[in-house]
Amino acid sequence: MTPPSQRAARARDDAPAERPTGPPLSESAVSEVVSGIGPRLRALRARLGLSLQQLAERSDVSPAAIHKVEQGTMVPTITTLLKLAAAFQVPVAHFIDETDAPATPVAFTPKDQRRIHTSHDGDVVLGSISADSGPFDLTASVNEIAAGAQSADDERRSAGETLVHVQSGSLELTVGAQTYRLTAGDSLHFRSEESHSWRNPSGRATKAVWVSLPERRN
C-alpha cells in the first residue's frame, strides 16, 4: 500500500445529465453502441495494467466472458456491465455513452482532473494521463507503486507494446527470462504478449510512467 502521506483519492464520476426523450435508436445505432463496449473495456483494463484473471477476480465475471466481450463475440448483460463498472469505479454509461468522446482528435487532461484508480490491495495508485475515450488506441498512466509491491507471476496480455519509464525509485521488470533493474531515468520497451512481471524491490514507493499500445486489428 502507498505510504499514508501519499494517499490518493479514488476516481469520482459526475452523474450523467438527463437526456430528453426521443425516438427509439435505429438498429444500426444500437449496433454501433454495442460494438463500442469491447474496445472501451479493453482500454480500461490496459490502462490499469490488469490481466484477464485479475479483472475477473475484481469483478466476479469470468475471464472467458471478459475476453468475449472485449473481442465483440458476446453482448454483455446489464448485470455483467454493472459488475465491470464497479470494478473500474466508473458508471455503466462509460461503456455505452459516446457523448463524452472528443469532437476532435485532441484530448487535454489538466493535472487536477486526472482520473485516479487504486488497486484492490492498495499497492498501486494509477493516474491516467491518456484520454478516457475517443479515437485513440494508446493508454498511459503515472503509477505509484508501494515498497515491496509486485505483480502476478505472469502478466502476459494481448499483442501490442508496453513502455515503462521510471521517474523516481526503482523497479524490477522481468520479460521472458531476463530481469531488468530500472532506476530514475531508465526505460524499458517490450512486446506486451511476452510473459512479464514487475516488483518494487526498494523500501520506498516508486513512480513510473506506464504506456500501452494494443495491436491494431484489421
HELIX and SHEET records of a PDB file:
HELIX    1   1 PRO A    4  GLN A    6  5                                   3    
HELIX    2   2 GLU A   27  LEU A   48  1                                  22    
HELIX    3   3 LEU A   52  SER A   59  1                                   8    
HELIX    4   4 PRO A   63  GLN A   71  1                                   9    
HELIX    5   5 ILE A   78  PHE A   88  1                                  11    
HELIX    6   6 ALA A   93  ILE A   96  1                                   4    
HELIX    7   7 LYS A  111  GLN A  113  5                                   3    
SHEET    1   A 6 ILE A 116  THR A 118  0                                        
SHEET    2   A 6 VAL A 124  SER A 128 -1                                        
SHEET    3   A 6 THR A 139  ILE A 145 -1                                        
SHEET    4   A 6 THR A 206  PRO A 214 -1                                        
SHEET    5   A 6 GLY A 160  SER A 168 -1                                        
SHEET    6   A 6 SER A 187  ARG A 191 -1                                        
SHEET    1   B 3 GLN A 178  THR A 183  0                                        
SHEET    2   B 3 SER A 170  VAL A 175 -1                                        
SHEET    3   B 3 HIS A 196  ARG A 199 -1                                        
END                                                                             
